[in-house]
Amino acid sequence: MGDTTQRALEVHADRAETTTAWWTTGQGRGEFRSEPVRPAESGEVSVRTLWTGISRGTESLIARGAVPASEHERMRAPFQDGDFPFPVKYGYLNVGVVEDGPVALQGRTVFALFPHQSRFVAREEAVAPVPDGVPARRAVLAGAVETALNVLWDAAPAIGDRVLIVGAGMIGCALARLASGIPGVEVTVVDVDPGRRSVVEALGARFATAATAPGEADVVIEASGSGAGLQLALRCAPTDGEVVVASWYGAEPVPLELGADFHSRRLRIRSSQVGAVAAARRGRRSTRDRLTLALRLLQDPVFEVLLGPTSSWRQLPAVTAGLADGTAAELCQTIDWSTP
């Protein structure tokens, strides 16, 4: 442990004028840095972090340094410091309590798109109040639910549709829960890990492996992050239909077999990305509207099954190593910042 990391650990608990921030400095490596935090000014809030969440898909790419050079600017998190590949302070699932700011927000639990750090100051509009009935730890799922909401706006399932989701990670599972709430919709989630069955079924969906995946679905969404998953999604897509791709593959090539019936069935592949509101809603909904709705949807207690293991903020070195080598938790790992 270097001197900078040691100093950060010592000040985290008792010095409100500093923040302990986690920086990824190399493949699977990082360090804690102690950084100054100025007092909140008019129109700003000072927030003490309670929880941060690991967005496994994206943060695995960050931990490996696998963000393509062409995407270095587009993939910046809203409050990121540093530049890709390293060193970089990254993350966007932060839940904390407002310690100073407008009277209406003081003492409120809020969600913000801030990295893994113990406290921060931001404009009032950069934080979203967490509704009553949503525990602070569950609120870190707001990013996943917001992404799933955007994907469903793109995919547009209708009443009675058969929806197939490939991939039972955090996004795939959030999609399953939201889609299962549409009347008459039958949701099937396909994953290579049979251990996902209990989670998928708790969300109100059916579980299948690649070998048991149903035939033509009405709506097909790929959220596996693998080329094999995208290939399976194409096989299950309806004739004249499409696959909505929620995965982001980073710098990894994605080989596909586009011979066979790809052309004869006139299939389409369409991307969905959370950086902008889905085109079908963009003229009427802002990103703030979308986040507010996602937080409200988290009043559903079933979302608790998407929360993975909890680690102290002190364990972020091991968590980052796991992200880089592929051993990190599949669902949303939460980081507890409440202890010294």
N, C-alpha and C positions, 0 to 999 in steps of 0.2 A: 504494500500500500504506500503510495507516494505521499509527500508532505502536503500537497494540495488536497488530496482526498481526506487525510487525517484532519486538516483544519476544517474542512466542510462538515465532517462528522461532529466535531466539537461544537460548532456554532448552531447546528440545526435546531436544537431544542429551545434555545433561550435568547436568540438575538433577532428581533423582528426586523432589523435593518438589513439583514442578509437573507439570502435564499440558498438552500442546498440544491444544486442542479446536477442532473445526470447527463454526461456527454459521452457519446459513442466515439471512440478515438481510433478504432481499427476493427478489423474483422473479428467480431465476438468479444471485443474489449472496450472498456470505457473507464471513466473516472468521475468522481464527485468534484464539483467545483463550487466554491463559496463565492457568491456574486452579490453585489449591493442591490438593495431594493429601496427606492425613494418613497417618501410618503405619498399617499393618494392626494391628488388635486381635485378641483371642482370637476364634476362629471366623471370621476374615476372611482374605482373600488380597489380596496386592498383585500386580497383573498388568502386565507391559510388553507393549504391543500389538505384534504382528508384522504382521498383515494385518487390514484390514476389507474388506467386500464391499459393493457397491452393489446394493440390491434395487430394480431399475429401475422396476418398476411403481409401487410405493408412493413411492419417493423422488422420482420425477418429479412426483407430485402435491404432495409437500412443497416441492420446488424452485419450483413454480408458485404455491404458496399456494392450492391447489385442494382442500384438505380441507374438506368441508361443515361449516358451523357446528354442525350437529346432531351431528356425529361428532367434534368436537374432543376430548372426553374419552375416548370409546371407542377412538379411533385413536392414543392416546398410546403411544409405545414404552415398554418397561419401565423404562428408565433415562434417558428423555428429560428434558432441562431446557428451560425456556421453554415458551411456549404458541403454538399455531397462531393465525394463520398465520406470524407472524414476531415476534421472532427465536426460533429454535428450534435446539437441539442434538439431532440425530436420527440414527438408525441402529440396527441390531440384528444385524449380522453381524460379530462381533469375535473374532479368534483371537490369543491371546497366550501368554506364558510366565509362570508363577507365580514371582515373585522372593522372596516372603515369605509365610508362612502355615503351615498344618499340614504336618508333615514329609512325609506321604504325597503332598502336592501340589507341594512345592517342586521347581522345575525342570520340572514337567509342562506340556505344551501343553494349553490349555483353550479351549473355545468359550464365549462369553457374549453376551448380548443388549445389548451396550453400543454407544453411538454411536461416531462417528469421532473418536477421541482417542488420545493416545500412551501413556497408562497410566491405571489406575483401581484403586480399592479396593472390594471388595464382599464380601458374606457368602459363605462357602464354598459354600453350596448354590446360589448364583447362577451358578457356573461348572460346565461339564461337561467332564471329561477327554476329550481326543481319543484314540481308540484307536490302538495301534501299527498301522502300515500305512496311515494316513491322513496325507498330507503337510499341513503347517500351512496352505498356501494353499488346498488343496482343501477343507479343513474349513470355509471360509467358506460353502460351499454347504449347510451344515447347515440353515439356515433354509428354503431352497428345497425340500430333500428332506423336511424335516419337514412343510411345507405340502402337498407332493405326497402324502405318506403319509396325511395327514388327509383329503385329497380322495378318495383311493382307499378309505379306510374309509367315507366317505359314499357313494361311487358303487358300491362293492361288486361289481366285476367277478368273474365266475366262470370256472372252467376252460373253455377253448374259446370264450370270448366274442370278439366283434368289437368292439374299443374304438376310438372315434373321438375324437381330441383336436383341438380347434380352437385354433390358436395355438402357434407353436414358439419362444416365449420361454423364459425360465429355468424357469418353473413347468411349462409345457407339456412341455418336454424332460425335466424330472425325472419328470413323470408317465409319459412314454413309456418311460423306462428301467425304472421300477419295475413298470409294467403288463406290459412285455414279459417279465418274469421269471415270470409266472404260466403254468403249463403250457397249451399249446394256444391261448393268446390271440394274436389278430392285432391289432396296434396300427397305426393310421394317424394321422399328424399332418398337419393341413391348415394351410397358411400362405400368405400373399400373396407372400412373398419366396422365389423358387426357389433362392436362395443358401443356404437353410436345409437343402436336401436332404441334403448330405453329413453334417451334424451329426445329423439325424434318423436317417439310415441307420446311422451309427456307433452309435447308441443301440439298434439292433435293431428299429426301426420302419420302416414305409413312409411315404413322403412323397407328399402330393397337394396340388394347388392347389384353389381353390374350384370350378373348372370340372371337375376330375377327382375330386372327393370321392366316396367310395362311397355307395351308397344306404343303406337302413336299417341302422344298427349296433345292437348290443345295449346298449352303454353309450356315452353321449355326454357329453363334458366340454368346457366352454367356458373357455379360458384366454387368449383373444386380447386382452381389454381393449377390444374394439370392438363397437358395435352390430351391424355387418355380420357379425362373427364369431358373435354370438349368434343372429342370424337364420339363418345357415347351419347352426348346430348344431340349431336347431329343424327345419330341412328334413331333416336326416339322422337325427333321432331316430325310434325305432320307434313304431308305433301303440301307444297306451296306455303309452308310455314317458315318459322325462323327460330333461331336460338339467340336469346339475349345473354350476352356475356358480362357477368358481374366481376369476374376475376381480373386481376392485373398481374401479368407474368414478369414484369421487370425486364431484365436483359436476357432472360431465358428464351431460346427459340422454341416455337410450338409447331412441330411437324403435324400435318393433317393429311389423311387420305381423302382426296377430293375427286377420286374417280368414282367407280361404282355408280350409285344412284344419286349422288349429290346434284348433278345437273338435271337428270331426268325428273327428279322430284322438286326441282326449282326451289332449293333451300336457300335461306339467307342467314347471315351471321351479323348481329348488331351489338354494338358495345353499349354499356350503361356505366356511367361514371358519376360519382357524387359531387364532383367539383362544381357542377352547375345543376340547377333544378331541371328535371326531365322536361323535354321540349313541350310535351302535352300540357304542362302546368306552368311553364316559365313566365308566361305573360300575366299570370294571376297569383302566383305564390313566390315569395322570396325565400332565400335560404333560412332566414330567421323564422318564417312561418313553418318551414319544414322541420327545423329543429324543435320548435315549440310543440308541434304535433307529435314528434318522436318521443319527447319527454312525457307527454300526456299518455301515450300508448303504454309507457313503461309502468303505469299503475296496475297493469296486468301482472299478478304475482307469478304466473307461470314462467316469465322471463328469468326468474331466479335460476332455472336449470342451465342457463347459458353462462353462469358465472363459474369460472374454473378455480384453481387454487389461489390462495392469498399468500403473498410474500411481504415481508418488511421491506421498506425502501433500501435498507442496508444490503439486501440480497440482489439488487439490480445487477451487480457484476455477473452473478451466476445466471440470472434471467437472460441477460444479453448473450452470454455464451450459448445458452440453450436455443435462443432464436437463430443464432448463426449456424449451429450444427444440426438443427432440425428436431431437437428433443424438447422444445418448449411446449407448454400445454396447448391443446387444440382449441379449447374454448377461451373465454376472456379471463386471462390471469389478472388479478387485481393487486395493486401495490398499496400497502397501508403506510400512510405518512403520519399517522396520529401518535406514534411512539418516538421517543428520542433515539 
